[in-house]
């Protein structure tokens, strides 16, 4: 059996997750703690891929990175780089589709961290970057990790947009999800069954991991329980 | 010296306060929702008020008019939260040294270990906050706040979650720290005893406003208004009218009669017929038998008010007696006679051996009677 789609899917989803976390962590922090003009518009733009039909998303991506696209055309004429119908395009499609899921999870996790921890850290004179890595992230790691898993699962299963921008080129851009489509078209049931089994098992593992992470850290729970009832009203 | 002057408006609430804190403990005392925590968060820089200024030794931490608003990091404030806010994922040692940036690890260790010594928490270095008792968490929070040598210390109801004995020890600890390294300290509490134990001065706050500020003992003796008296839990406040007046100025002797029949003389500067409140602290009143002579303190004029003992309650180390003032006005039953509370120490109680229903006279030193005008 040809393992290429499995390996490509792993590579694409891993890279897409890496980029999503790198872009998503600052975004999640900004959304959780900062108020600025245009905040809700930015939020909507980032979340749009969750509700947009994948083919529509793929079409927009073609307009952007296609050979005559907004970014694709100068990229090709100046640097000779072509993105469409390469596995790089699959990574881009996966990032766009999976990023909002990570940002939502991480943002919710950040918002759940008790503000007094951050306030205490600030009065102790430490900068925001130190507070982010030494206080915020360790206290929110479960939610952030849940976001990573969700993001990876979404990237792994990305189909519609990927098909449009990366195509279905066996041995070059054919990911697992697309290979299933291809196998069904070719009535290669054995191949489809294998790939479907791999993705199903992976998805179940993802669900179990999410449930485990959602149970919350024991230490954090105890700290919350020990806490006295805060002063009512304006304090 | 910390000078605070802030205004902030929420939907149904306005904070509008101004106070100075020298090298002393100023207590913000008031009920829940009075705006005490909000004031402290403004000082720490965790919240930006609508208007006002906060100056530390002449340096503006906040000046809304001049668009100055220092970040909390730049204010050098030590803040102890009501819920401690110890970092749950860091050990005691890591918590305390969190604010010690830019020092060598040796210097850090030195500061941490001397603070732990001072707070009597040696040996807990490697523990996590959830492995500590409430009192220990409190000490760690205090050590963490003190580690960077803050210019100002803010204590936001830090003792509300620990029991009385632990609390008293912690208060003494804070008082010790303050005595050794005095710095402007703002202490929030709604507990009278805490306030008395730690404060140099007290500001009584209600619904965002300071009703009265002054030396602790002075504020307790003379709350100055009905609202402040209510918040301070002052007992023995009676509405009265000036029915006679002799002399001039603040040392004029006034004769006052309350609605409930209490009649006595006191010093004060109010016009004839003025509505004045009488406040007398229960601990300053003594009882003498109705036949016995007056045993007043040397040089002090003592008012003697006939009354009937109607209640005795033990409060552990002291007793509270309730005495109904004997008077002619309320005989018809139209107005309830004033009930005066008297606090006696256990020893004084044993000596006097008062009986319920006994006719006594309340001995009230004239200079213990505090008057304020009625609104």
Boltz contact constraints between the chains, C-beta under 6 A:
constraints:
  - contact:
      token1: [A, 116]
      token2: [B, 81]
      max_distance: 6.0
  - contact:
      token1: [A, 116]
      token2: [B, 85]
      max_distance: 6.0
  - contact:
      token1: [A, 117]
      token2: [B, 85]
      max_distance: 6.0
  - contact:
      token1: [A, 119]
      token2: [B, 46]
      max_distance: 6.0
  - contact:
      token1: [A, 120]
      token2: [B, 85]
      max_distance: 6.0
  - contact:
      token1: [A, 122]
      token2: [B, 72]
      max_distance: 6.0
  - contact:
      token1: [A, 122]
      token2: [B, 73]
      max_distance: 6.0
  - contact:
      token1: [A, 123]
      token2: [B, 44]
      max_distance: 6.0
  - contact:
      token1: [A, 123]
      token2: [B, 72]
      max_distance: 6.0
  - contact:
      token1: [A, 123]
      token2: [B, 77]
      max_distance: 6.0
  - contact:
      token1: [A, 123]
      token2: [B, 79]
      max_distance: 6.0
  - contact:
      token1: [A, 124]
      token2: [B, 98]
      max_distance: 6.0
  - contact:
      token1: [A, 124]
      token2: [B, 99]
      max_distance: 6.0
  - contact:
      token1: [A, 125]
      token2: [B, 73]
      max_distance: 6.0
  - contact:
      token1: [A, 125]
      token2: [B, 99]
      max_distance: 6.0
  - contact:
      token1: [A, 125]
      token2: [B, 148]
      max_distance: 6.0
  - contact:
      token1: [A, 138]
      token2: [B, 89]
      max_distance: 6.0
  - contact:
      token1: [A, 219]
      token2: [B, 88]
      max_distance: 6.0
  - contact:
      token1: [A, 219]
      token2: [B, 130]
      max_distance: 6.0
  - contact:
      token1: [A, 220]
      token2: [B, 88]
      max_distance: 6.0
  - contact:
      token1: [A, 222]
      token2: [B, 130]
      max_distance: 6.0
  - contact:
      token1: [A, 223]
      token2: [B, 88]
      max_distance: 6.0
  - contact:
      token1: [A, 223]
      token2: [B, 130]
      max_distance: 6.0
  - contact:
      token1: [A, 227]
      token2: [B, 83]
      max_distance: 6.0
  - contact:
      token1: [A, 228]
      token2: [B, 161]
      max_distance: 6.0
  - contact:
      token1: [A, 231]
      token2: [B, 32]
      max_distance: 6.0
  - contact:
      token1: [A, 231]
      token2: [B, 37]
      max_distance: 6.0
  - contact:
      token1: [A, 232]
      token2: [B, 32]
      max_distance: 6.0
  - contact:
      token1: [A, 232]
      token2: [B, 33]
      max_distance: 6.0
  - contact:
      token1: [A, 233]
      token2: [B, 33]
      max_distance: 6.0
  - contact:
      token1: [A, 234]
      token2: [B, 13]
      max_distance: 6.0
  - contact:
      token1: [A, 234]
      token2: [B, 33]
      max_distance: 6.0
  - contact:
      token1: [A, 234]
      token2: [B, 35]
      max_distance: 6.0
  - contact:
      token1: [A, 234]
      token2: [B, 38]
      max_distance: 6.0
  - contact:
      token1: [A, 235]
      token2: [B, 37]
      max_distance: 6.0
